[in-house]
């Protein structure tokens, strides 16, 4: 027998600088908070769907509606920060987001105390949950029917009603165990009326929330601005003409939990504009397939990409020159063949990339600081990218746990240099325009997959989901 020597894989480590974002008038900075404070939001200059004012509707009891309005008005004036949390400059015409809030009694959906008490008397979770949804939809219907409806609705429920109806877990004789969440169900209802929403907890209003007030204000009003149609910032380093696609899966309510999945697609252009699409149902038996991670057949993969390209053309009024598909699990042979067949003759370039969060490989710096965000560790042909960690440019660490990297588990297609793919991933982690965080652990293509899938579960099959991301977050 011939002896064979095993050669240790090569290992390297380097740093990818923090991607820069664009704000009003072409101002640039790596940090959303600093960029908006200095320059204003991206939509402001040149004016591009900038909401100079936002009509605010509120649903709640008489007391919670009044308290919510006072909190909104006070916080929109600005909130002082501290050494670790920057000041929130306000949501006013002359500063901050250069927009203002508009209120009117016609946009209030008051729940009477007698109605609330009747809901609280209901003993079963399922019936209580369904009854509060009926109440909320009646108010949504009333508010949205006004000659000038609100553009954004806040749900400010009393603590006792929210705690009693926040979730419902019950057994359905036809489909088994069902778990429902009020936030998800309410967003699905509001989607029928084409109004984005936000839950405002009483603990936030009265200061019981443990987060710093300026941090809460930044996240709340950044999300409000985005849902009102504005673009807080845009990326500067994504490849023009590219459609970035995230593929994930969810189980619709009303189906057997262990067999049926539905594909979910989120597509984004190089400016960060996104749309949500519901793919086809398919059967996935985890025991038969030997893994709990769903995968598409060749036919389903082809159909999914075909759907993306057709709807992207309709919504964006252009055909992408390049498509990047992100998935959190490796591409099985059938998926790979279906994706490639759908892309091959319709776009000039494509990349299929599997991104797997993992904690088995860690880089341990010798300094007192956590590993730098943007650190790339390569072991042989496998790359590990740190999308969380110490932010060198700000000298800050925004996490609470030891950072762990994303593994680039698969890359199919060789039209794009590896460095470009990695920088795109890092840039896409900064496109969560529902908050003011500098970045997240996952790119936006996958970041909202669970959140959007949870909302999509509540949308009946006979109702087309709206494509705009603002209704889901």
HUQUIGI-V974215 format. One record per residue. RES is the residue in three letters. SS is DSSP state (hx for helix, st for strand, lp for the rest). Layout:
# HUQUIGI-V974215
RES/SS  RES/SS
This chain:
# HUQUIGI-V974215
UNK/lp  UNK/lp  UNK/lp  UNK/lp  UNK/lp  UNK/lp  UNK/lp  UNK/lp  UNK/lp  UNK/lp  UNK/st  UNK/st  UNK/st  UNK/st  UNK/st  UNK/lp  UNK/lp  UNK/lp  UNK/lp  UNK/lp  UNK/st  UNK/st  UNK/lp  UNK/hx  UNK/hx  UNK/hx  UNK/lp  UNK/st  UNK/st  UNK/lp  UNK/lp  UNK/hx  UNK/hx  UNK/hx  UNK/hx  UNK/hx  UNK/hx  UNK/hx  UNK/hx  UNK/lp  UNK/lp  UNK/hx  UNK/hx  UNK/hx  UNK/lp  UNK/lp  UNK/lp  UNK/lp  UNK/lp  UNK/lp  UNK/lp  UNK/lp  UNK/st  UNK/st  UNK/st  UNK/st  UNK/st  UNK/st  UNK/st  UNK/st  UNK/lp  UNK/hx  UNK/hx  UNK/hx  UNK/hx  UNK/hx  UNK/hx  UNK/hx  UNK/hx  UNK/hx  UNK/hx  UNK/hx  UNK/hx  UNK/hx  UNK/hx  UNK/hx  UNK/lp  UNK/lp  UNK/st  UNK/lp  UNK/lp  UNK/lp  UNK/lp  UNK/lp  UNK/lp  UNK/lp  UNK/lp  UNK/st  UNK/lp  UNK/lp  UNK/st  UNK/st  UNK/lp  UNK/lp  UNK/st  UNK/st  UNK/lp  UNK/lp  UNK/lp  UNK/st  UNK/st  UNK/st  UNK/st  UNK/st  UNK/st  UNK/st  UNK/st  UNK/st  UNK/st  UNK/st  UNK/lp  UNK/lp  UNK/hx  UNK/hx  UNK/hx  UNK/hx  UNK/hx  UNK/hx  UNK/hx  UNK/hx  UNK/hx  UNK/lp  UNK/lp  UNK/lp  UNK/hx  UNK/hx  UNK/hx  UNK/hx  UNK/hx  UNK/hx  UNK/hx  UNK/hx  UNK/hx  UNK/hx  UNK/hx  UNK/hx  UNK/hx  UNK/hx  UNK/hx  UNK/hx  UNK/hx  UNK/hx  UNK/hx  UNK/hx  UNK/lp  UNK/lp  UNK/lp  UNK/lp  UNK/lp  UNK/lp  UNK/lp  UNK/st  UNK/st  UNK/st  UNK/st  UNK/st  UNK/lp  UNK/lp  UNK/hx  UNK/hx  UNK/hx  UNK/hx  UNK/hx  UNK/hx  UNK/hx  UNK/lp  UNK/st  UNK/st  UNK/st  UNK/st  UNK/st  UNK/st  UNK/lp  UNK/lp  UNK/lp  UNK/st  UNK/st  UNK/st  UNK/st  UNK/st  UNK/st  UNK/hx  UNK/hx  UNK/hx  UNK/hx  UNK/hx  UNK/hx  UNK/hx  UNK/hx  UNK/hx  UNK/hx  UNK/lp  UNK/lp  UNK/lp  UNK/lp  UNK/st  UNK/st  UNK/st  UNK/st  UNK/lp  UNK/lp  UNK/hx  UNK/hx  UNK/hx  UNK/hx  UNK/lp  UNK/lp  UNK/lp  UNK/lp  UNK/lp  UNK/lp  UNK/lp  UNK/hx  UNK/hx  UNK/hx  UNK/hx  UNK/hx  UNK/hx  UNK/hx  UNK/hx  UNK/hx  UNK/hx  UNK/hx  UNK/hx  UNK/hx  UNK/hx  UNK/hx  UNK/lp  UNK/lp  UNK/lp  UNK/lp  UNK/lp  UNK/lp  UNK/st  UNK/st  UNK/lp  UNK/lp  UNK/lp  UNK/lp  UNK/lp  UNK/lp  UNK/st  UNK/st  UNK/st  UNK/st  UNK/st  UNK/st  UNK/st  UNK/st  UNK/st  UNK/lp  UNK/lp  UNK/lp  UNK/lp  UNK/lp  UNK/lp  UNK/lp  UNK/lp  UNK/lp  UNK/st  UNK/st  UNK/st  UNK/st  UNK/st  UNK/st  UNK/st  UNK/st  UNK/st  UNK/lp  UNK/lp  UNK/lp  UNK/lp  UNK/lp  UNK/st  UNK/st  UNK/st  UNK/st  UNK/st  UNK/st  UNK/st  UNK/st  UNK/st  UNK/st  UNK/lp  UNK/lp  UNK/hx  UNK/hx  UNK/hx  UNK/hx  UNK/lp  UNK/lp  UNK/lp  UNK/lp  UNK/lp  UNK/lp  UNK/lp  UNK/lp  UNK/hx  UNK/hx  UNK/hx  UNK/hx  UNK/hx  UNK/hx  UNK/hx  UNK/hx  UNK/hx  UNK/hx  UNK/hx  UNK/hx  UNK/hx  UNK/hx  UNK/hx  UNK/hx  UNK/hx  UNK/hx  UNK/hx  UNK/lp  UNK/lp  UNK/lp  UNK/lp  UNK/lp  UNK/st  UNK/st  UNK/st  UNK/st  UNK/st  UNK/st  UNK/lp  UNK/lp  UNK/lp  UNK/lp  UNK/lp  UNK/hx  UNK/hx  UNK/hx  UNK/hx  UNK/hx  UNK/hx  UNK/hx  UNK/hx  UNK/hx  UNK/hx  UNK/hx  UNK/hx  UNK/lp  UNK/lp  UNK/lp  UNK/lp  UNK/st  UNK/st  UNK/st  UNK/st  UNK/st  UNK/st  UNK/st  UNK/st  UNK/st  UNK/lp  UNK/lp  UNK/lp  UNK/lp  UNK/lp  UNK/lp  UNK/lp  UNK/lp  UNK/lp  UNK/lp  UNK/lp  UNK/lp  UNK/lp  UNK/lp  UNK/st  UNK/lp  UNK/lp  UNK/st  UNK/st  UNK/st  UNK/st  UNK/st  UNK/lp  UNK/lp  UNK/st  UNK/st  UNK/st  UNK/st  UNK/lp  UNK/lp  UNK/lp  UNK/lp  UNK/st  UNK/st  UNK/lp  UNK/lp  UNK/lp  UNK/lp  UNK/st  UNK/st  UNK/lp  UNK/lp  UNK/lp  UNK/lp  UNK/lp  UNK/lp  UNK/lp  UNK/lp  UNK/st  UNK/st  UNK/st  UNK/st  UNK/st  UNK/st  UNK/st  UNK/lp  UNK/lp  UNK/lp  UNK/lp  UNK/lp  UNK/hx  UNK/hx  UNK/hx  UNK/hx  UNK/hx  UNK/hx  UNK/hx  UNK/hx  UNK/hx  UNK/hx  UNK/hx  UNK/lp  UNK/lp  UNK/lp  UNK/lp  UNK/lp  UNK/lp  UNK/lp  UNK/lp  UNK/lp  UNK/lp  UNK/lp  UNK/lp  UNK/lp  UNK/lp  UNK/lp  UNK/hx  UNK/hx  UNK/hx  UNK/hx  UNK/lp  UNK/hx  UNK/hx  UNK/hx  UNK/hx  UNK/hx  UNK/hx  UNK/hx  UNK/hx  UNK/lp  UNK/lp  UNK/lp  UNK/lp  UNK/lp  UNK/lp  UNK/lp  UNK/lp  UNK/lp  UNK/lp  UNK/lp  UNK/st  UNK/hx  UNK/hx  UNK/hx  UNK/lp  UNK/lp
